[in-house]
Amino acid sequence: MRSIPRLLWSLAPASLILALALPPAPPARAAEPAAPARITGFRAAEVEAERAREAAACAVPKADSLRRHLRILTAEPHVAGTPADRATAEYVRDRLAAWGWEAKIEAIPVWLNYPKLSRLELVEPTREPLAVRERGVAWDKDAYDGRAFDAFHGYGAAGDVTAPVVYANYGDVDDLKKLAELGIEVKGRIVLVRYGKIFRGLKVRNAERAGAAGVVIYSDPLDDGYDRADPYPRGQARPEDAIQRGSVQFLSEGPGDPTTPGWASREGGRRLAGAQAAGVPRIPSLPIAYGEAQKILLALEGPVVPAGWQGGLAFTYHVGPGPAKLHLETAQDYAVRPIWDVVATLKGREAPDQWVICGNHRDAWTFGAVDPNSGTIAMLEMARALGELAKTGWRPRRTLMLCSWDGEEYGLLGSTEWAEAHADELGEKAVAYVNVDAAVSGKEFGAGGSHALRDLLAESLGEVADPGLGAPLQKSWSDRLFTAQRADWARRNRERRWRGEPERPFEPDLSPLGSGSDYTAFEDHLGIPSLNLGFDGLHGTYHAIYDDFEFMDRVVDPGYPYHLALTRVWTRVALRLAEAEALPLRFSNTAQFVQDELQAIEERMDDANVGVTDSTRLLRADLRPARAAAAHLREAARAFEQRADAALAGGGSLATINAALMAAERELLGAGLPGRAWFRNELYAPGLNTGYAAVPLPRLGQAVLDRDPVALAAGVAPIAQALERAAAALEQAK
């Protein structure tokens, strides 16, 4: 699982969409800076030694080692809780221990399901069974492995239903509203939806709330198939028989074991009965390939689909209902089963009770060569590199922790349950969390995270080469974001000129984090600054049996240059967090992010009010308290950063400065978001109806999406109060 969307167009104001359609006329872009002469958080006298340390570590990872790890980890399908999954935990633990880490396996009991029966049949207008596993390809031996489960959904409900079919596009809230407007009844029918746009579990949730009897989800070629590129085995797009397995937990309402919602799952501990499990569907669902979905779509009549609902298959789509009728039958084996986190430490020499945590999950729906074991092999090579440093007598200033999570695919189980079990300790000791899920699915570097970590990442990227261009990754990252955001940047500068404000140069920035990977418990629940890193691209084998060694080794990253680059970035980031005398967190960047988001929310409010005549439906909120608090945080952070830099230059103590930096992001936590109290961060959360993609300043952003004036007005004060608390944490550190 990973956080897929990086730009949520549904959140964009109409003015942004218009600006992107117009020829931009921005001022000349500033020249790229030279490599920095300093490293944030380090004394000038320590910079040369730090760069030498990083260079030595980055010379250790090797392509043949990465390849060997991947072949071993992907030898069998290893769904969470299976014997093959346990074998991967033992492999990771043993490798880490051999390289000098204190490594252990922590077993966590969780409630999860395996499929006993997955059956789908077209019964009208003709009878035809539909495939629930891939056919395989001639030269990919793994694709024929019978140990892989047939198509099923994690946390899917058992059921046996026969009903007419209705096509509902992506199955989001607006799509189901559109069906209602067309007079198409969903109640009692099987809803066919395509993957994309929102998390799959929310598709099932939305259909269930509309009264559907069942849900079938397929991958349309318009989204990740031949409409985008050559399909596997020739290229990276999805072949017609590839099935996207996955969890249908209601992720944006809260991750983790649904029978222990909000508390840690422990042996013999409190647990809800399965029938009471939180945030899981009660109607059956199955994923299928588009080759099978085509047979259903061809049998549908009724109205032609609305604009934007047509997929990539070569015929006109209809919404139904009928004459297509399906028989959907699933049987599930639910039980409390152990999963296995691997936790390894390299104890700090000066501040052992300050933890720099890096993590990647290990479990997969099938072989998991891209998702997640491309990240696992990067973590293993980083561990080997740091182990080689330790053999020379070096120890990090702070404790380094490496976590190989289990059960992520079902709903971030291993990381969430571990974080909940260690919440108090993490609140006191965690400096930052750096996540890598699918490390390499393509060639475009992407990063999301807490904006306080932006400068740390940008500086680290400046010292790692982009394998495809030879230039520093910082430049290729910045250039790509500039191309994508140029029109919006130009528009915002025009608006600043109109308001009499100074223009701002373009700066690459992190995407805000939503959910979909193991950073969620750290950032959204515990207020620990987090990063999520990876090289992105078209991943047409996502959660299919073809996400195997052959796909990675021959198609995605032959020779493993992008894995090596990602490993080097991750290593540098981890080392700088562990070694910096002053923690490299810049909350002035956080404040600027909030100011920009408040402006965007105001624009979306204006757009939403266009044409509204009923005053009770107008979106109105006085954002001035939040704006003032953001400005206060920015001023406090800038003054604090000057004090920290002066203390570094003057050789003063940095203990109180680091304590304040560790506290500041925690102060952004509130009592919990409306209807989903597990999510406590006032700046970062997934959209309630997106699951993956972030809705920044979620109280306000979600209220605008929901057109809820009451929630909008009530959302300002909690955000302002959180920002004021963060500012106070920085101001009180002397």
QUIGIJO-V668179 format. One record per pair of residues at least 12 apart in sequence whose C-alpha atoms are under 7 Angstrom apart, sorted by the first residue. I is the first residue (numbers start at 1). J is the second residue. D is the distance in whole Angstrom. If there is no record, write none. Layout:
# QUIGIJO-V668179
I/J/D, I/J/D
This chain:
# QUIGIJO-V668179
1/371/7, 1/409/6, 1/516/6, 1/517/6, 2/437/6, 2/516/5, 2/517/5, 3/515/6, 3/516/5, 3/517/6, 3/692/5, 3/693/7, 4/692/7, 5/692/7, 5/693/6, 6/511/7, 8/693/7, 13/603/6, 13/604/5, 13/607/7, 14/607/6, 16/488/6, 19/487/6, 19/488/7, 19/491/7, 20/487/5, 20/488/7, 24/487/6, 24/490/7, 25/490/7, 26/490/5, 30/505/7, 35/462/7, 40/456/7, 40/584/6, 41/580/5, 41/581/6, 41/582/4, 41/583/6, 41/584/5, 42/580/5, 42/581/6, 42/582/7, 43/648/6, 43/649/6, 54/572/6, 57/385/5, 57/386/6, 57/389/7, 58/385/7, 58/568/5, 60/385/5, 61/381/5, 61/382/7, 61/385/6, 61/564/7, 63/559/6, 63/560/6, 63/564/7, 66/377/6, 66/381/7, 69/377/6, 70/369/7, 70/373/7, 70/377/6, 70/549/7, 71/549/6, 73/88/6, 74/367/5, 74/368/7, 74/369/6, 74/548/7, 74/549/6, 76/367/6, 77/147/7, 77/148/6, 77/366/4, 77/367/5, 78/363/6, 78/364/6, 78/365/7, 78/366/6, 78/367/6, 79/363/6, 79/364/5, 79/365/5, 79/366/7, 80/339/6, 80/363/5, 80/406/6, 80/407/5, 81/337/6, 81/338/6, 81/339/5, 85/363/6, 86/340/7, 89/340/7, 89/342/6, 93/105/7, 93/342/6, 96/383/7, 99/384/6, 99/387/5, 100/387/6, 101/344/6, 101/345/6, 101/346/6, 102/344/5, 102/345/5, 102/346/7, 103/342/7, 103/343/6, 103/344/4, 103/345/7, 104/342/6, 104/343/6, 104/344/6, 105/340/6, 105/341/6, 105/342/5, 105/343/6, 106/340/6, 106/341/5, 106/342/6, 107/338/6, 107/339/6, 107/340/5, 107/341/6, 108/265/7, 108/266/7, 108/338/5, 108/339/5, 108/340/6, 109/265/6, 109/266/6, 109/267/6, 109/336/6, 109/337/5, 109/338/4, 109/339/6, 110/257/6, 110/265/7, 110/336/5, 110/337/5, 110/338/6, 111/257/6, 111/259/7, 111/334/7, 111/335/5, 111/336/4, 111/337/6, 112/155/7, 112/334/6, 112/335/6, 112/336/6, 113/154/6, 113/155/6, 113/332/6, 113/333/5, 113/334/4, 113/335/7, 114/332/6, 114/333/5, 114/334/7, 115/152/6, 115/331/6, 115/332/5, 115/333/6, 116/331/5, 116/332/5, 116/333/6, 117/330/5, 117/331/5, 117/332/7, 118/132/7, 118/150/7, 118/151/7, 118/152/7, 118/329/6, 118/330/5, 118/331/7, 119/132/7, 119/328/6, 119/329/5, 119/330/6, 120/327/6, 120/328/5, 120/329/6, 121/326/6, 121/327/5, 121/328/7, 122/325/6, 122/326/5, 122/327/6, 123/325/6, 123/326/6, 123/327/7, 124/323/6, 124/324/5, 124/325/5, 125/323/6, 125/324/6, 130/292/6, 131/292/7, 132/150/6, 132/151/5, 132/288/6, 133/150/5, 133/151/6, 133/243/7, 134/241/5, 134/242/6, 134/243/7, 134/545/7, 135/241/7, 140/550/6, 142/548/7, 143/545/6, 143/546/6, 148/366/6, 151/243/7, 151/245/6, 151/286/7, 151/287/6, 151/288/7, 152/245/6, 152/286/6, 152/287/6, 153/245/6, 153/246/5, 153/247/5, 153/248/6, 153/286/6, 154/246/6, 154/247/4, 154/248/6, 154/410/6, 155/247/6, 155/248/6, 155/249/6, 155/280/6, 156/248/6, 156/281/7, 156/284/6, 156/285/6, 157/281/6, 157/282/5, 157/283/6, 157/284/5, 157/285/7, 158/284/5, 158/330/5, 158/331/5, 158/332/6, 159/283/7, 159/284/5, 159/329/6, 159/330/5, 159/331/7, 160/328/6, 160/329/4, 160/330/6, 161/213/7, 161/327/6, 161/328/5, 161/329/6, 162/326/6, 162/327/4, 162/328/6, 163/189/5, 163/190/6, 163/325/5, 163/326/6, 163/327/7, 164/189/5, 164/190/6, 164/321/6, 164/322/5, 164/324/6, 164/325/4, 164/326/6, 165/189/6, 165/190/5, 165/191/6, 165/192/7, 165/320/7, 165/321/5, 165/322/6, 165/324/6, 165/325/6, 165/326/7, 166/186/7, 166/189/7, 166/190/6, 166/191/5, 166/192/6, 166/319/6, 166/320/5, 166/321/5, 167/191/6, 167/192/5, 167/193/6, 167/319/5, 167/320/6, 168/191/7, 168/192/6, 168/193/5, 168/319/7, 169/193/5, 169/194/6, 169/309/5, 170/193/5, 170/194/5, 170/195/6, 170/196/6, 170/197/7, 171/193/6, 171/203/5, 171/206/7, 172/198/7, 172/203/6, 172/206/7, 173/206/6, 186/210/6, 186/211/6, 186/212/6, 187/210/6, 187/211/4, 187/212/5, 187/213/7, 188/211/6, 188/212/5, 188/213/5, 189/212/5, 189/213/5, 189/214/7, 190/212/6, 190/213/5, 190/214/5, 190/215/5, 191/207/7, 191/212/7, 191/214/6, 191/215/5, 191/216/6, 192/215/6, 192/216/5, 192/217/6, 193/216/6, 193/217/5, 193/218/7, 194/217/5, 194/218/5, 194/219/6, 194/220/6, 195/217/6, 195/218/6, 195/219/5, 198/690/4, 198/691/6, 198/692/7, 199/690/6, 199/691/5, 199/692/6, 200/248/6, 201/247/7, 201/248/3, 201/249/5, 201/250/5, 201/251/7, 202/250/6, 202/689/7, 204/248/7, 204/281/7, 205/281/6, 208/283/7, 213/283/6, 214/283/5, 214/284/5, 214/285/6, 215/284/7, 215/285/5, 215/286/7, 216/285/6, 216/286/5, 216/287/6, 217/286/6, 217/287/5, 217/288/6, 218/287/6, 218/288/5, 218/289/5, 218/290/6, 218/293/6, 219/289/6, 219/290/6, 220/290/6, 220/311/6, 220/312/6, 221/312/5, 221/313/7, 222/311/5, 222/312/4, 224/237/6, 224/238/6, 224/538/7, 224/540/5, 225/237/5, 225/238/4, 225/239/6, 225/540/6, 226/238/7, 227/312/6, 235/555/6, 236/538/6, 236/539/6, 236/540/5, 236/555/7, 237/538/6, 237/539/6, 237/540/4, 238/540/4, 238/541/6, 240/289/6, 240/290/6, 240/291/5, 241/289/5, 241/290/7, 241/291/6, 242/289/5, 242/541/7, 242/544/6, 243/287/6, 243/288/5, 243/289/5, 243/544/5, 244/287/6, 244/542/6, 244/543/5, 244/544/5, 245/287/6, 245/365/7, 245/543/5, 245/544/7, 246/409/7, 246/543/7, 247/409/7, 247/410/5, 247/411/7, 248/280/7, 249/279/6, 249/280/5, 249/411/7, 250/279/5, 250/280/6, 251/411/7, 251/691/6, 252/686/6, 252/687/7, 252/688/5, 252/691/5, 253/279/7, 253/676/5, 253/688/7, 254/676/7, 254/678/6, 255/411/5, 255/412/6, 255/416/7, 256/411/6, 256/412/6, 256/413/4, 256/416/5, 256/417/6, 257/413/6, 258/277/5, 258/278/5, 258/279/6, 259/271/5, 259/272/5, 259/273/7, 259/274/7, 259/277/5, 259/278/6, 260/272/6, 261/278/7, 262/678/6, 263/420/6, 264/417/5, 264/420/5, 264/421/5, 265/417/6, 284/330/7, 296/324/6, 297/317/7, 299/323/6, 299/324/5, 300/318/6, 300/319/7, 300/320/5, 300/321/7, 300/322/5, 300/323/6, 300/324/5, 301/318/5, 301/319/7, 301/320/5, 301/321/7, 301/322/6, 301/323/7, 302/318/6, 302/319/6, 302/320/4, 302/321/6, 303/318/6, 303/319/6, 303/320/7, 304/317/6, 304/318/4, 304/319/6, 305/317/6, 305/318/5, 305/319/6, 339/406/6, 339/407/7, 340/406/6, 341/404/6, 341/405/5, 341/406/5, 341/414/6, 342/403/6, 342/404/5, 342/405/7, 343/401/7, 343/402/6, 343/403/5, 343/404/6, 344/401/6, 344/402/5, 344/403/6, 345/399/7, 345/400/6, 345/401/4, 345/402/6, 346/399/6, 346/400/5, 346/401/7, 347/399/4, 347/400/6, 348/395/6, 348/396/5, 348/397/5, 348/398/4, 348/399/4, 349/395/6, 349/396/6, 349/397/5, 349/398/7, 350/397/5, 350/398/6, 351/397/6, 351/398/5, 352/398/5, 352/399/5, 353/399/7, 353/429/6, 354/398/6, 354/399/6, 354/429/5, 354/430/6, 354/431/6, 355/398/6, 355/399/5, 355/400/6, 355/401/7, 355/429/6, 355/430/5, 355/431/6, 356/399/6, 356/400/5, 356/401/6, 356/430/6, 356/431/5, 356/432/5, 356/433/6, 356/577/7, 356/578/6, 357/400/6, 357/401/5, 357/402/6, 357/432/6, 357/433/5, 357/434/6, 358/401/6, 358/402/5, 358/403/6, 358/433/6, 358/434/5, 358/435/6, 359/402/6, 359/403/5, 359/404/6, 359/405/7, 359/434/6, 359/435/5, 359/436/6, 360/375/6, 360/376/6, 360/403/7, 360/404/5, 360/405/6, 360/435/6, 360/436/5, 360/437/5, 361/404/5, 361/405/4, 361/406/6, 361/408/6, 361/437/6, 362/376/6, 362/404/6, 362/405/6, 362/406/6, 363/406/5, 363/407/6, 363/408/7, 363/409/7, 364/409/7, 365/543/6, 366/543/7, 366/544/7, 366/545/5, 367/545/7, 367/547/6, 367/548/5, 368/547/6, 368/548/6, 369/547/5, 369/548/5, 369/549/6, 369/552/6, 370/438/5, 370/440/6, 370/441/6, 370/547/6, 370/552/7, 371/437/7, 371/438/5, 372/437/5, 372/438/5, 373/438/7, 374/438/6, 374/439/5, 374/440/6, 375/436/6, 375/437/5, 375/438/5, 375/439/4, 378/563/6, 378/567/5, 382/567/6, 382/571/6, 396/578/6, 396/579/6, 397/578/6, 397/579/5, 398/578/5, 398/579/7, 399/578/7, 400/578/7, 408/518/7, 412/517/6, 412/518/6, 415/518/6, 416/521/5, 419/521/6, 427/526/7, 430/528/7, 431/528/7, 431/662/6, 432/528/6, 432/529/5, 432/530/6, 433/522/7, 433/528/7, 433/529/6, 433/530/5, 433/531/6, 434/530/6, 434/531/5, 434/532/6, 435/518/7, 435/519/6, 435/531/6, 435/532/5, 435/533/6, 436/532/6, 436/533/5, 436/534/6, 437/517/7, 438/534/7, 439/534/5, 439/535/6, 439/563/7, 439/566/7, 440/534/6, 440/535/5, 440/536/6, 440/562/7, 440/563/6, 441/535/6, 441/536/5, 441/537/5, 441/538/7, 441/539/6, 441/556/6, 442/535/6, 442/536/5, 442/537/4, 442/538/6, 442/556/6, 443/535/5, 443/536/6, 443/537/6, 444/535/5, 444/536/5, 444/537/7, 445/477/6, 445/534/6, 445/535/4, 445/536/6, 446/533/6, 446/534/6, 446/535/6, 446/536/7, 447/510/6, 447/511/6, 447/532/6, 447/533/5, 447/534/7, 448/510/5, 448/511/4, 448/512/6, 448/513/6, 448/531/6, 448/532/5, 448/533/7, 449/510/6, 449/511/6, 449/512/6, 449/513/5, 449/530/5, 449/531/4, 449/532/6, 450/512/7, 450/529/5, 450/530/5, 450/531/6, 451/510/6, 451/589/6, 451/590/5, 452/585/5, 452/586/4, 452/587/5, 452/589/6, 452/590/5, 453/585/5, 453/586/7, 454/509/7, 454/510/6, 456/584/6, 457/573/7, 458/474/6, 460/569/6, 460/572/6, 460/573/6, 461/473/5, 461/474/5, 461/569/6, 462/474/5, 464/565/7, 464/568/7, 464/569/7, 467/561/6, 467/562/6, 478/508/5, 481/508/6, 489/506/7, 512/684/7, 512/694/6, 512/696/7, 513/684/6, 513/685/7, 513/694/6, 514/684/7, 514/685/5, 514/686/4, 514/692/6, 514/693/5, 514/694/4, 514/695/7, 515/686/5, 515/691/6, 515/692/5, 515/693/7, 516/692/5, 524/679/5, 524/680/6, 524/681/5, 524/684/6, 524/685/6, 525/678/6, 525/679/5, 525/680/5, 525/681/6, 526/666/7, 527/665/5, 527/666/5, 527/668/7, 527/669/6, 527/681/6, 528/665/6, 528/666/7, 529/665/7, 534/566/7, 582/654/6, 582/658/6, 583/658/6, 585/661/7, 587/637/6, 588/634/5, 588/637/5, 588/638/6, 591/630/5, 591/631/7, 591/633/6, 591/634/5, 592/634/7, 594/630/6, 595/627/6, 595/630/6, 601/701/7, 605/619/6, 605/704/7, 617/709/7, 618/709/7, 619/707/7, 619/709/5, 620/709/6, 621/712/6, 621/713/5, 623/716/6, 625/720/6, 626/716/6, 626/719/6, 626/720/4, 629/720/5, 629/723/6, 629/724/6, 630/723/6, 632/727/7, 633/723/6, 633/724/7, 633/726/7, 633/727/5, 636/727/6, 636/730/7, 636/731/6, 637/727/7, 637/730/7, 640/730/6, 640/731/7, 644/657/7, 656/733/6, 656/734/7, 657/733/6, 660/729/6, 660/730/6, 660/733/6, 663/729/7, 664/726/5, 664/729/6, 664/730/7, 665/726/7, 667/722/6, 667/725/6, 667/726/5, 668/681/6, 668/682/6, 668/722/5, 668/723/6, 668/726/6, 669/681/4, 669/682/6, 669/722/7, 670/682/6, 670/722/7, 673/699/7, 682/697/6, 682/698/7, 682/719/6, 683/696/6, 683/697/4, 683/698/7, 684/696/5, 684/697/6, 684/698/7, 685/698/6, 687/702/7, 699/712/7, 699/715/5, 700/712/5, 700/715/6
